[in-house]
Amino acid sequence: MGGKVLGFYVTMGEYDYVSIGEAPNDDVAMTYLLALGSGGNVKTTTLKAFTPEEFAEMVNKIP
């Protein structure tokens, strides 16, 4: 689908594993997550992140 995993970690606390990845767009990311969770063995939580530069662009658009 064009995405890639940037990191995969075993964690302590609320979550057992954390995977960091990127996809060409939100549709590809959602399709992948739906396929991953469709078997019922994986529950996903998503978090969209922005670079400081992307965030600065958004702030600069505020009237």
C-alpha positions in Angstrom: 0.0 0.0 0.0 3.0 2.3 0.0 3.6 2.8 3.8 6.4 1.7 6.0 7.1 0.9 9.6 9.6 3.3 11.1 9.9 1.6 14.5 8.4 -1.2 16.6 8.8 -1.2 20.4 7.8 -3.5 23.3 6.4 -1.3 26.0 5.5 -1.4 29.7 2.2 0.1 30.9 -1.1 0.4 29.1 0.1 -0.9 25.8 2.1 -4.0 25.0 3.6 -2.8 21.7 4.0 0.5 19.9 4.6 0.8 16.2 5.5 4.0 14.4 4.8 4.1 10.7 4.0 6.4 7.9 1.7 6.1 4.9 1.2 8.2 1.8 -2.2 9.4 3.0 -4.8 8.8 5.7 -6.8 6.5 3.5 -3.9 4.1 3.1 -3.3 4.2 6.9 -6.9 3.5 7.7 -7.1 0.7 5.2 -4.0 -0.9 6.7 -5.4 -0.6 10.3 -8.7 -2.0 9.3 -7.0 -5.0 7.8 -4.8 -5.4 10.8 -7.7 -5.4 13.2 -10.1 -7.4 11.2 -8.9 -10.7 12.7 -9.9 -9.6 16.2 -6.4 -10.1 17.7 -5.1 -6.6 17.5 -6.6 -3.4 18.8 -5.2 -0.2 17.3 -5.0 3.4 18.5 -3.9 6.1 16.1 -2.1 9.4 16.7 -1.4 11.8 13.9 1.8 13.8 14.4 3.1 17.0 12.7 6.7 18.2 12.4 7.5 21.5 14.0 7.6 23.0 10.5 4.2 21.7 9.6 2.8 23.0 12.8 4.3 26.5 12.2 2.6 26.6 8.8 -0.7 25.9 10.4 -0.1 28.6 13.1 0.8 31.1 10.4 -2.5 30.5 8.7 -4.4 31.8 11.8 -6.0 35.1 10.9 
